[in-house]
Amino acid sequence: MSNTNLKTAKKSKNDEFYTLMEDIEKELRYYTESFEGKVVYCNCDNYQQSNFYKYFYYNFHYLGLKKLITTGYKADDNGLYAIYDGEAETTGKLNGDGDFRSEECVEYLKECDVVVTNPPFSLFRQYVKQLMDYNKKFIIIGNMNAITYKEIFPYIKNNQLWMGCSLNGTKCSFGVPESYNGNNVYIDNGKRMGKVNNACWFTNVPYIYERKPLILTKSYYDNPSAYPKYENFDAINVDKTCDIPMDYDGVMGVPITFLDKYCPTQFEIIKFRKGDDDKDLSVNGKAPYFRILIKKLS
């Protein structure tokens, strides 16, 4: 979500952003083999509106699912649930409001194999921690800046979490409720939409898309002045992923968008953002926007 939209959502706690079917299809096609025989849980989804629920409901047999469960939050009422086993669908009201942290939703979480949803961005840290605590596989949408969260980055560094195959910083749209008045709102075929700039998929499910090593074409030694060294860490600064030099074997600071191209067999992630003094990495007295420190593998 754009920074402005994200701040609006956090301030108002309005996390109702409905993912478009086209964006769900574009991403989930890379995981088809991962759903066979599995219980899928969409734990932030009103089955009456959710395209995630519709996607798995209509593709239940094609994907070979065992069961589909969805629960949705309602602020001033009981949340809704739906359970589908490929033959019968059961729907109704939950005992509580459907918060993903509630006891009854956690019981559904324990039962499932894979969680797929668009969780509330304002609770993303807590949401991912819960999934990790229960050792669940997941494919979820978040804000790309979640990479910078101290609670999230260690999972990325340890290859416990990685970016998906689509979106990843490109512009996309979400459905929004009539009450939402953030920036970049527009009407499309009578539906209220919000355009966002940096939503992306996060997952720990292996996908069939192969992220190949980057082809590096730039030379550090041909133009060392283009790669200034940090004042508080022994590493060079690289402003763009496409500028990573092919002939530098030391540590390099790259932008967070590098993770969209990150190949674990080519690079090692060293740390995030901070220098030896535990302050932001600095070049000529200025801190470049969030850098990930990486090093080429032999």
C-alpha positions in Angstrom: 0.0 0.0 0.0 1.3 3.5 -0.6 2.8 5.2 2.4 -0.1 7.7 2.6 -2.7 4.9 2.3 -0.9 2.8 4.9 -0.8 5.7 7.4 -4.5 6.3 6.8 -5.2 2.6 7.4 -3.2 2.6 10.6 -4.7 5.7 11.9 -8.3 4.6 11.3 -7.6 0.9 11.7 -9.5 0.6 8.4 -7.9 -2.6 7.0 -10.7 -3.5 4.6 -8.8 -3.9 1.4 -10.3 -6.5 -0.9 -7.9 -8.3 -3.2 -8.9 -8.5 -6.9 -9.4 -11.9 -8.4 -6.9 -11.2 -11.2 -4.1 -10.5 -8.7 -5.0 -13.7 -6.8 -4.9 -15.8 -9.9 -1.7 -14.2 -11.1 0.1 -15.3 -7.9 -1.5 -18.6 -6.9 -0.8 -20.2 -10.3 2.7 -20.7 -9.1 1.7 -22.9 -6.2 -0.9 -25.3 -7.6 1.0 -28.4 -6.6 1.3 -27.2 -3.0 -2.5 -27.3 -2.3 -3.2 -31.0 -3.1 -4.7 -32.8 -0.1 -4.4 -29.7 2.0 -6.7 -27.7 4.3 -6.6 -24.1 3.2 -7.6 -21.4 5.7 -8.4 -17.8 4.8 -8.6 -16.3 8.2 -9.2 -12.6 7.3 -12.0 -13.1 4.8 -15.7 -12.5 4.8 -16.8 -15.4 2.5 -19.6 -13.3 1.1 -17.1 -10.8 -0.3 -13.7 -12.5 -0.4 -12.2 -13.4 -3.8 -9.8 -15.7 -1.9 -12.7 -17.8 -0.8 -14.3 -17.7 -4.3 -10.9 -18.7 -5.9 -10.5 -21.8 -3.7 -14.2 -22.7 -3.7 -14.5 -22.8 -7.5 -11.1 -24.4 -7.9 -11.5 -26.9 -5.0 -11.4 -30.1 -7.1 -8.9 -28.8 -9.6 -6.4 -28.1 -6.8 -7.3 -31.3 -5.0 -8.1 -29.5 -1.7 -9.1 -31.5 1.4 -11.0 -28.6 3.0 -11.5 -24.8 2.7 -12.1 -22.7 5.8 -12.7 -19.0 6.0 -13.3 -16.6 8.9 -14.0 -12.9 8.7 -13.8 -10.1 11.3 -16.7 -7.8 12.2 -16.1 -4.9 14.5 -19.5 -4.6 16.1 -21.0 -8.1 15.5 -20.1 -11.8 15.4 -17.7 -12.7 12.6 -18.7 -15.0 9.8 -17.3 -18.4 8.9 -17.6 -20.8 6.0 -16.4 -24.4 5.6 -16.4 -26.3 2.3 -15.3 -29.9 1.9 -15.9 -30.2 -1.9 -19.5 -31.3 -1.5 -21.2 -29.4 1.3 -20.8 -25.8 2.4 -21.5 -24.7 6.0 -21.8 -21.0 6.8 -22.8 -19.1 9.9 -21.7 -16.7 12.7 -18.8 -17.2 14.9 -19.1 -16.9 18.7 -16.8 -13.9 18.7 -15.9 -11.1 16.3 -13.6 -13.2 14.1 -10.3 -11.6 15.0 -7.6 -13.9 13.8 -6.1 -13.9 17.3 -9.3 -15.1 18.9 -9.4 -18.6 20.5 -11.9 -20.0 17.9 -9.9 -18.7 15.0 -6.7 -20.1 16.4 -8.4 -23.5 16.6 -9.1 -23.3 12.9 -5.5 -22.2 12.3 -4.2 -25.3 14.1 -6.3 -27.5 11.8 -5.1 -26.0 8.5 -2.0 -26.7 6.4 -1.8 -23.4 4.4 -3.0 -19.9 5.1 -3.8 -17.7 2.1 -5.3 -14.2 2.6 -4.8 -10.4 2.7 -4.3 -9.8 6.5 -4.7 -6.4 8.1 -1.6 -4.4 7.2 -1.7 -2.5 10.6 -1.3 -5.9 12.4 1.2 -7.4 10.0 3.9 -8.0 12.6 1.5 -9.8 14.9 0.0 -11.7 12.1 3.2 -13.2 10.7 4.5 -14.0 14.2 1.4 -16.1 14.9 1.9 -18.0 11.6 5.5 -18.6 12.5 4.6 -19.6 16.1 2.2 -22.3 14.8 4.7 -23.3 12.0 2.2 -22.7 9.2 2.8 -22.4 5.5 1.3 -19.2 4.1 0.9 -17.0 1.0 -0.2 -13.5 2.1 -0.2 -9.9 0.9 1.6 -7.2 2.9 3.2 -3.8 2.4 6.6 -4.0 0.8 8.0 -1.9 3.6 7.3 -4.7 6.0 10.7 -5.9 4.9 12.1 -3.2 7.0 10.3 -4.3 10.2 12.7 -5.6 12.8 10.3 -8.4 13.5 10.1 -9.4 9.8 13.6 -9.0 8.4 15.2 -11.9 10.4 12.8 -14.3 8.8 13.9 -13.0 5.4 17.6 -13.2 6.3 17.2 -16.8 7.5 15.2 -17.8 4.3 12.1 -18.5 6.4 10.1 -16.0 4.4 10.5 -14.6 0.9 8.7 -12.5 -1.6 6.2 -14.0 -4.0 6.2 -14.0 -7.8 3.9 -11.0 -8.7 3.0 -7.5 -7.5 6.2 -6.8 -5.5 6.1 -3.0 -5.6 4.1 -2.6 -8.9 0.9 -0.5 -8.9 -2.3 -2.5 -8.2 -5.8 -1.8 -7.0 -7.9 -3.1 -4.1 -11.6 -2.9 -3.4 -12.3 -0.6 -0.5 -15.5 0.0 1.6 -17.7 3.0 1.0 -16.4 4.5 4.3 -12.8 4.6 3.2 -11.6 8.1 2.1 -7.9 7.6 1.7 -5.9 9.0 -1.2 -5.9 7.4 -4.7 -9.6 6.3 -4.4 -11.6 6.0 -7.6 -14.7 4.4 -8.9 -14.6 1.5 -11.4 -17.8 0.1 -12.8 -19.6 1.4 -9.7 -17.2 -0.1 -7.3 -15.0 1.9 -4.9 -11.3 1.1 -5.5 -8.1 2.2 -3.9 -4.9 2.3 -5.9 -1.7 1.3 -4.1 1.9 1.3 -5.1 3.9 -1.2 -3.0 1.8 -4.1 -1.9 3.6 -7.5 -2.4 3.2 -11.1 -1.7 5.1 -12.8 1.2 5.3 -16.6 1.5 7.2 -19.6 2.9 5.7 -22.0 0.3 8.1 -23.1 -2.4 6.8 -22.2 -5.9 7.4 -23.5 -9.4 8.8 -20.1 -10.5 12.5 -20.3 -10.6 14.3 -17.2 -9.4 17.6 -17.4 -11.3 20.8 -15.6 -10.4 21.1 -12.0 -11.5 23.2 -11.4 -14.6 25.7 -8.7 -13.4 27.1 -6.3 -16.0 28.6 -3.4 -14.0 32.2 -3.2 -12.8 33.3 -1.7 -9.5 36.9 -1.3 -10.6 36.0 0.6 -13.7 34.1 3.2 -11.7 34.8 3.0 -8.0 33.5 6.5 -7.3 30.0 5.3 -8.2 30.2 3.0 -5.2 31.1 5.1 -2.1 31.9 3.3 1.1 29.9 3.6 4.2 31.4 5.6 7.1 30.2 3.2 9.7 30.5 -0.2 8.0 33.0 -1.9 5.7 30.8 -2.0 2.6 30.0 -0.1 -0.6 26.7 1.5 -1.4 24.8 0.4 -4.5 21.8 2.6 -5.4 20.1 0.2 -7.8 19.9 -3.6 -8.0 20.9 -3.4 -11.7 24.2 -1.6 -10.6 25.5 -4.5 -8.4 29.0 -5.0 -9.6 30.2 -8.3 -10.9 33.8 -7.9 -9.7 33.3 -6.9 -6.0 33.6 -9.7 -3.5 33.0 -7.6 -0.3 29.8 -6.5 1.4 27.4 -4.3 -0.5 24.4 -2.3 0.6 21.5 -2.6 -1.8 17.9 -1.2 -1.8 15.1 -3.3 -0.4 13.7 -3.8 -3.9 16.7 -6.2 -4.4 14.6 -8.9 -2.6 12.4 -9.2 -5.7 15.4 -10.5 -7.5 17.2 -12.2 -4.6 18.6 -15.7 -5.4 19.8 -17.5 -2.2 22.4 -19.5 -4.2 24.0 -16.2 -5.5 24.0 -13.9 -2.5 24.1 -14.1 1.3 22.1 -11.6 3.3 24.4 -10.2 6.0 22.3 -7.7 7.9 19.8 -4.8 7.5 20.2 -1.1 7.6 22.6 -0.6 10.6 26.3 -0.1 10.7 28.9 -1.2 13.3 27.7 1.7 15.6 24.1 0.4 15.4 23.2 3.6 13.6 21.8 3.8 10.1 24.3 3.2 7.3 25.9 6.5 6.3 27.5 7.9 3.2 28.9 11.5 3.3 26.9 12.1 6.4 23.6 11.0 4.9 21.7 7.7 5.4 20.5 6.1 2.1 16.9 4.8 2.3 16.8 1.3 3.9 19.7 -0.8 2.7 20.2 -4.5 2.9 23.8 -5.7 3.3 24.6 -8.6 1.0 27.7 -10.5 -0.2 28.2 -12.7 -3.2 28.6 -16.4 -2.5 31.7 -18.1 -3.9 
